[in-house]
């Protein structure tokens, strides 16, 4: 046996021993025996100068990176919808039954409290490890991931595969780390997030992280794997997986885990994930703009603590609605220093008997937004805050609608006008670049812009009064404003800043009504007939046009009156496109609009159903996947020729 063959044998043996120790929890040799084999391998690597791609010596980390590169996932990693009561869980399940006509079998698994990790393998070898990021693009943390011993450096399955798991720091590992750490870690989630995002992989290695896997996000040939089949596939490829329950009595299992089993685990969980098991049923249910309809996260009661409430201030939003914000004595909660917390409205303050100067219970609602639950301790010095009668932003007399207070000063209340200007100019609305909070404040303060309609009347001499606006920037800004007149209807509806209407609802409204005039004339009954639009949203839409119909008239007078037409029989009718990379002259939204106007369908990720991939510079893994699947790939010029533009 030559040296290379001996190294191959040692690497295989060490990886098998590590799998038995870290994944199966079934060690078959002592640490001393393992170390002797490892030392023998390292000596051979030093003597030959060769290190095999899956050698365990690669897990110690190399030289620190200067910065993380971005990585595009093959398939989008969706976040999950959430609920925190059995009533809400039943509502979710009943909705599925209504959509399907029968009750689907569901699985149940731990909602791990860590950091999402996505791994890509090619022909059995780990090529990329990445964070979730925004679901489509994450950070390339391959060197950091390689230090985690539960991550296999090679797997039996060939071709291209993308798997998803949760990076965790076990509680025992956290406690051991903190025994000698100069700066102790606050909790396991803090520990894993900081380690994975540390540019020095050697520091990552010191925290002894794990990854528990639960999803096959992409597999060559696009096999139809249900949830339990995915776990079986992951197990066969030596990934560490958590228990996947399949039961009709989901609530009983959740209660058992929340109240008993959770405390016995060596890793943190903050809930349970319920998923429809069958792949074909999942495909039928599909996705919303943000979440898969076939899965939901049941969140356990959030971590709580107490602190002193020092003051309540009222913030004015873009719709004129006032929201109370509690300023707190700083306190550590869920790995973060909390200084502020939300209160929904004045009725919420009274219902919870919140007083300034009292000690209050706070929690991070869904472990994200700090929320005040009620008063823990109070004395005679604590005071109940007064209900505001006038707007803190402009002094106007407030009016009450339902549970909320509103400022009626639509054009003269600085904070709400500034917030509307920023929203109006954002990428998901009119896409006018360069309007930050600071710029919007200058537009209000310096040149008296009181409505987004006035942006279209600005002259170069007006803009020259703003700080940082020179000749080139002014010309670009004016060009951007003029170009925005060709906005599509969904973006325009989103730009109106209608209370409770975001990007997804704006698109639904555009598809159903086709024009602003038709939407403006819609009744509450017609609006609630649209899926996912309830009474509150419908009422917000009706009231917006009753109060601010003149704004729409001004936009129309400026030539902004987009229409939404469902194209049938277009040049590329029914053809499914995916856009990837940076195109030479077109923005992504522009290319999407052109394709949809010609009857095409734009998908977010490449699959075997995709017909054409339009690739630009730095196309990334979507291009790789398209090539692997044999999908037609074109550039921007070919796209324009195809669309006859």
N, C-alpha and C positions, 0 to 999 in steps of 0.2 A: 504493500500500500504506500503510494507516494505521499508527500506532505499535503498536497491539495485534497486528496481523497481522505486523508486522516482528519483534516480540518472539517470537511463536509460531514464526516461521521460524528465528530465532536459537537458541531453546531446542531445537527439533528437530535442528538442525545440530550443536549442542554435545553433545547426548545421543548422537547417532550417532557423533560423533568419540570420545567417551568410551567407548562400547561397543567400538569398533574398537581403542582403545588398551588399556583395562583388561581386557576380556573376551576379545577375539580375539587380543590382542598383535600387532595389525597396524596401527600408526599410519599415517595418510595425510597428516598435516600436522605441522609442527614445533611445539614448545611455544610459540614466539613467535607463530605464527599462531593457535594456539588461544587464547592469552592475549588477543590483539587482539579476537577475536570475543567472548570472555567479558567484556572491559572494555566493549565496545559494548552488550552486553545489560545490564550493571549500570548503565550511564549511563541507559538507557531506563527501567529499573525505578525509578531514583531520580527521574527527571523525571515519570513517570506515577503513581508510588506503587502500581503494580500489580506483583505477583510471581506468575507462573503456578505452578500446583501442582507441576509437574515441572521447574521451573527449577533448573539446577545451582548457583545461588547459595544454595539452601536447604541445601546440603551443608556449609556452614561452621559450622552450629550457632547456636542462639539463646541467650537468657538461661538460666542454670542452673535446673534444676528443684529444687523443695523436697524432693520424694520421688517414688519410682516408684509408679505405680498398678498394680494387678493386672490381668491379662488372661487370660480363659478361652479356650483354644484350641478351634477348631471340632471337631476330632477329637483324641483323646488322642495324645500323642507318647510312644511306648513306648521304654524303654531296651532294650538288647540283651543277650542271654545271651552269655557269654564263654568262650573256651577258649584255652589257650596251648601246645597240642601238636597235631601232626598226628593222633595217636591219638585225642584227644578230638574233633577235627574229624570224623574218620571215624565215630566213634560217633554224633555228631549226624546226619550224613548217612545213615548206615545206619538210624537211627530213622525218618527221613523215608521212606526206601524201604519200610520195614516198614509204615508207616501208609498209604502210597499204593499199594503193590504194584508200583511202578516207580521208576526214578531220574529225578528232575526236573532240568531244565536250571537251572543257577545262574549268577549274575553275581558279579563281584568288584570291589570299589572300595576306595579308600583310607579308612582310619579316621583321619580328620583330628583332630589334637590341638588343639582350640580350645574354642569355646563355641557350643552349639546356638542357632540363631536361627530363629524362625518368623515368616513374613511373611504378612499378609492383604491381598489386593487386592479392591477392589469396582469393577466396571465399568472395569477397566484401571488404576485408580489405587491406589497404595500407601496404605493407611489405618492399618495397625498393624504394628509390629515388636515382637517379644516374645522373652524368653528361654524356655527349656524349663520351668523351675521344677520342679514335681512331675509334669510330664507332662500335667496337666489345666489348671493355672493357673500362669502365669509373670509376669514383670515387664514392664510396657509400656516399651520402650526405643526407641520410634519415632524420636524426635529424634536419638538416638545412631546408629541404623541408617541414617538418611538421609545421614549424613556419609560412608558407605562407597560408593565410586564403582562397585563391582561390583553394587550393589543398584539395579535399575531403579526409578525413581520412577513409571513407567507401563509397561504391557505391552499387547500387542494383544488378549489374551483378555479378554472381558467377563464379567459375572456375578461370583460370589464364588469366590475361589481362595485356598487356604492352601498355602504351600510351606515346606519345611524345608531348612536348610543349616547349615554350620558356619562361624562367624565365626573367622577366622584372622588372625594377624599374620605376614607373610612374614619369613623369617630376614634377608633383605636390609633390610627395613624396620626390623626390630629393631636390627640393627647400626647403621644410620644414625641411628635415634632415640637410641641409647645414646651416640653420639659427642658429643652436646651435652646429654644429660639430667642434671639435678641428681642424680636417683636412678636409676641404670641399672636396666633391667628384667632379671629373672633368666632368663626364657625366653619364647618366643612365646606360650605358653598364658597365662602370667601377664600378658603384655602385652595380649592381647585381652580377657580377663576383666575386668581393671581398667578398660580403656577403655570397654567396653560398659556397665559398671555405674557409670560416672562420671556424676554428676548434671549435669555441665557438658559438653554435647555439643561445645563448642569444644575441650575437651581430648581428646575422642574423636577428633576430626578430625585432631589432630596425629600420631596413630599410624599413619595410612594403612593401615587395615584392609581385608581382603577378606572376602567370603562365597562359599563354594563350595557349590552346591546339589545335592541328590541325591534329594529326595522330594517328590512332590505329595501333600500330606496331605489336601487336600479340593479338589474341583472340582465346580462346579454340574452337576447331572445325574449325578454319581457314576459317571463312565465307568470301565470296567475296564481300567486301564493296567498293563502289566507293567513291570518295572524299566527295561528298555531303552527302552520306550515313554515312560516318565516322563522319562528323560533327554532324549529327542528333543523332548518337549513343552517342557521347560525351555529347551532350546537355542533353539527357535523363538520363545520369549518373552524371549529375550535375557538369560537368567540364565547365570552362569558355572558350568560343571559340571566335575567331575573325570572322568577316564577311567573308563568302565564296561566291564570285561572280561567276555566270555562264553566260557567254555572248559570242556572236560572235564578239563583238567589243572590244577586249582586249586592243588595243592600246588607244582607247578613255578613257577607265577607268583608265589606267595607267597615262595618261596625266592629268586627273582630280585630281587624288590622289597626284601625284608628285607636281603639281603646285598650288593646292588649299587645298584639304582635309588634306594633310600631316601636315600642320601647325596647324590644329585645333585638332589634336590628342593629348591625354595626355601621349602618349608613343612614343618612337623613332622607326621609321622604316627606313630601308636603301634600300628598293626596294619592288618589288612584286614577288610572286611566281606563276608561271603558271604550272598547272598540268593537265594531261589527266584525265578525270573524271572516266571513266569506268574501273573497275578492270580487266576485261578480256582483254581489249586492253593493259593495263599496262603489264600484264603477257606476252602478245605477243611481246611487244617492249623490255622488259627485262632491263638489266643493262650493263654498261661498267665496267671496273675495279674499277672505282671510283664513277660513278654517275648513277642514273636511267635515262634511255633514255626518259622517259615519263614526266619529269619535268625539269624546268629551272628557275633560279632566274634572274629576270631583275633588275639590280642594278641601283639605282639612282646616279646622279652625286655625286662623293665623296666630302667630306668636304675639303675645301681648306684654305690655309693661306699663308703668305709670310715670308721669312727670308733671311738672307745674305748667299750667297755661298762663302765660304772661299777658297776652293781648289778643284781641280779635280785630282783624282788619277786613274790609270789604273790597273785593276786586270786581272790576267791571269788564265783562267780556265783549266780544264782537257783536253779539246780538242784543247787548244792553242789559243782559241778566247779571245780577249781583250774586257773588258767591262769597260766603264767609271763610276766611282763612285764619286758622289758629296759629299763633306764634308761641313756641314752646321753649321751655328750658331744655337745652340739648340733651339727648339721651340715646344710648345705643340700642338698636333694635334690628334683628335679622341681618347683622353684619354691616349696618349703616348708621350714621349719626343723623338722627331725626330732629329737625328744628321746626318743622311746619306740619300741619295736619289739616285735612279737609273737614268741613261741616257742610252739609248739603244746602241748607237754607235756615232762615230764622226759626221756623217750626222745629227743625232738627235740634237747634240749640235748646229750645224750651223743652222738647220731649226728653232730651238726655240730661236736662237740668244742669247744663254746662255753665259755669261761672268763672269769671276772670279772677285769677289768684288761687284757684282750687287745684288740687292734684287730680289728674284725669287718667283714665285708662286709654291707651292708644294701641292700635295694631296696624300692621301693614296689610290692608285689604288685598287679598290674593297675593300677599307677599310683595306688593309693589307700591301702592299708594297709602301712606299713613292716614289713618282715620281715627277720630275720637269716638270711643264707645260710650263713655259716661264718666261720672265723677267718682273718684275713689275716696277722696277726703277733702273736706271744706271747713271753713270757719267763718266767723262773722265779718271778717275783712273781705271775703270774696264777694264779687258783685255780678249781678246778672246784666249782660250787655243790653243796651237799648237797641230797639229795632230802628234802623236808620230811616229817616224821613226824606232825606235828600241824597242825591248822588255824590259820592266822595270825589268823583272825577270832574264834575261840572256844577254841582250845587242844585241841579234840577230836582223838582219834587218827584218822588218815585211813585210808581203805581204797582199794585199787587195783582198777580195773575196766577191762580192756582196756589201752589206752595212757594212761588218765587217772587222776588222783587225785580222790577225793571226800571231802567232809566229811559224816559221817552225822548231824550234829546238826541235824536238820530244823527243829526249833522253837526251838533256843537259839543258833544261829549268827547273830549280828547282820547281817553283810553279806548273807547269802543270804535271811534273812527280809525285810529291808528291800527288796531287789531284787524279791522275789516280791510284796510289797504294792504296789509301784509298778506292776509288770506287771499285777497283778490289777485295779487300779483304772483302768487306761488305757482310752482310748476304744475300742480294738479288742478290749477284754475286757469288763469289767463296767460301764465308762463311769461311774465315780464321780469327779466333778470334785474338784480341789483336793488330790490326794495326790501331792505332789512328793517328791523324795528327802528333803528336809528334814522334811516332814510325816511321812513314813514312819519316819524316824529318831526323831522325837518319839513316835510311836505305840509304838515299841519301847521307848524309854528311859524315857518318863514314865508311860505307863499299861500297860506290859507286854504289848502285843499281840504274840503269837507266831505267829499263824496268821490268814489272811484270814477264816476263819470267825468269829473273835472280833470282827470289825468289826460284825457283826449283833447283838452283845450290848452294844455301847457305849451308855452313857446320856449325857445332856447334862452331868451333873456330871463325868463322865470327860473329855469333850472340853474342858471349860472349863479344864482344867489345861494345855492346849497353848497355846503362844505364838501369838497372832494369832487365836485362836478366841473370838469374841464371840457374843452371842445369835443374831444373824441368820445368821452363818456356821455355827454349830452346828446350827441348825434346818435349814438348807439341806443340810448334810452328812448329817444323819440321814435326811432325805427322799430324798437321792440313794442312800443305802445301801438303803433300803426299796424304792425303785423298781428297783434293780438285780436284785431277785429275779425279775423278768420277763425276764431276759436270754435271748437265743436260744442254741441249742445250739452253733453254731460259735464264738461269742464265749466261751461258758462253757468249752469245751474249750481254747481259747487261754489262758484265764485260769488254768488249772491249772498252767501252767509245766512242761509235760512236755518233757524234753530233746529237741531236734531237731524239735519241733512248733511251727510258726508259724501265721499266719492262714490261708494257703492250705491247708495240710495239715489244719488244724482243720475247715475247711469240707468238705473231701473226706471226712473221718471222719464228720462229722455226716450228710452225704448218704447215706453207705453203711450206717451203723449205726442212725441215727435216735434213739438215746438213750444216756445214759452207761452204763446197765446193760449194754446190748448191746456197747458199745465195751469196757467193762471185762472182758467175757467172751470177747472176741475172741482168737484164737490168732495167733501170728506168721505162720502160713501164710495165714490169712484176711486179715491186714493187708497182706501183700506182694502179694496178689491185686489190690489197688487200684493203679491207675496212679500213678507217681511216688513210691510208698512202697517203699523198699528194706529190706534186712535190718536195717540200723543203726537206722532210724527205728522199724521194727516192734518191735525188741527194747527200745528206749527206752520205748515205750508199754506193752508187757507188764510191764516191770520197774517202771514208775511205779505201776501199779495193784496189783502184788504188794506193794510197799513202803508205799504211801500210800492204800490202799483206804479206810482209816478217814476220810480227809479227805472223800472223796465221800459217805460215809455221813452226815457232819456237815452237808454242804450239803443233802442230801436232807431231813434232819431240820429244817432251816431253811426248807424249802419251795422249795428251788432244785433242780429236776429237769426241765429243759427237754426237749422232744421236737422232733424234726425230721420234719415230714411233708411229703412232696411233694404239693402240692395239684393235683388234677385236677378239672376241671369247676367251678372257682371262678367268682366273679362276673365276674372279668376274665381268665379263663383264656386264656393264650396271647397276651394283648395286651402289646405292648412299650412300656415307659415310659422316659423320661429325666427325671431330676430336676435342676433348675438354679436357682441363686439361693437366698436365705434364706427359708424358709417361716415364716409368722407364729407358729405354735405347735409345729410338728413339727420334730424334728431329722431330718437326712437319713437316718440309720439307722432311725429310727422309721417314716418314710414308706416306705422300702424294705421293711421287715418287713411292713407292712400290705399293700402291693401283692403281695408274694410269698405272703403268707398267703391272699390271694384268688385265687391262681393266675397272677398277672401276672409279667412278666419285666422286670427293671430293667437297662437298658443304661447304659454309661458315657458314650457319645457319641451325638449325633444323626446318623442316616443315613436313607436313603429307606425302610429297613425299620422305622423307628420309627413307632409309631402315635400316641402321645400324649406331649406334653412338659408336665410340671408345673412351672410357673414361679413363683418367688418374687421377692423384692426383689433388685435388682442381678443379674438373670439373665444378662446378658452375651451373648456371641456364640452360645451354644447356642440362645438364643431367636431371634436373628437368623437362624440357619441353619434353624430350624424354620419360621419365617415364610416364608423363601425357598422351602422345599420344600413349603409348603402343609400342614404337619402340624398336627393339632389341638393347641391350647394351652389348658390349664386352670390354675386356681389351686388352693390347698389346700382351699378350701370345696367346689369341684366334685369334687375327688378324694375327699373324705370322703363326699359324697353318692353318688358312683359306687360306693364300697365299702360303703355303708350303715353307716357308723360314726358 
